[in-house]
Each structure stands twice: as C-alpha cells, then as structure tokens.
Amino acid sequence: MPPKEDKKKDAGKSAKKDKDPVNKSGGKAKKKKWSKVMFDKATYDRLCKEVPNYKLRTPAVVSERLKIRGSLARAALQEPLSKGLINLVSKHRAQVIYNRNSKGGDAPAAGEDA
C-alpha cells in the first residue's frame, strides 16, 4: 500500500505561488515597463496634439506620458521646436527643458548658444 500524501505540504506550495514576486535583495519586484521605440500613427498624433499644450516639457515628461523611449522623446521634441510651437528654456548636456511658446509672437530661444 503506497504512503498517504500529506495535504498540508501541497497547501504550502500553492500558497507560495500566489504571492507577489520578490527580489533577491528583499524588496518586491517591479513589473517591467515596456516603452515604444518607434512612433505608430496614434502616438505620433498624440505628440503633435498634446505636447505643445504641456506646461513644462522635458524628454522625461514626454517619455512618461506617451510611453516612449527617452531617445525617441529627445528626437520628438525637436519637431515642435523647429515649428516654433515650443521654446528652449535651458540646454545642458544631461537635461533639456522647453516651455510653451509665448502668445505674443516668436521670442528668441534663451540658452541656445550654451
């Protein structure tokens, strides 16, 4: 006659499967965020429509809101800048900041030669 299976052991295994994933360092593991590496039609339309209306736009803000990669966001911000829809506020090797174009006309972009 085979030995009886212990139901308590099986219950412990199923409880472990129900828990959230845990990092080796002890914290909870985050789900990976998938960002687009190329524009599709819908995302490009959102870029053209929404980005000029943001109060402050940086590559990080555009990347987060449109769910695109940072490199794509940096390149995407050049288009409204060339059309005159946004102004360059500050350009640094690590950070570029833009704001809305003033309604009073085309003002020269500050910090262009920096």
C-alpha angles and dihedrals in degrees: 000000000000119000117265117255116243110237092199092066092052091049091054092052093052091048090056091054092054094057123096117260114270129208120237087243091063103257127106116273117244123226112250115252114227115212128190118253096195133033121255120198096265095048093046090051090051089051093053094044106037108028097067088055096054113109093221124015128192128156088258093055093046091046093051097045098042095037093234133134119272093243090054090048092053091052092043093056090059092068099061088041092056091047090052095243094123136030129227110240102174135358120197129161090254103030137034121191126195132180137189119295111254114253091226094077139279109330118190113261113254119231096017094136094048 
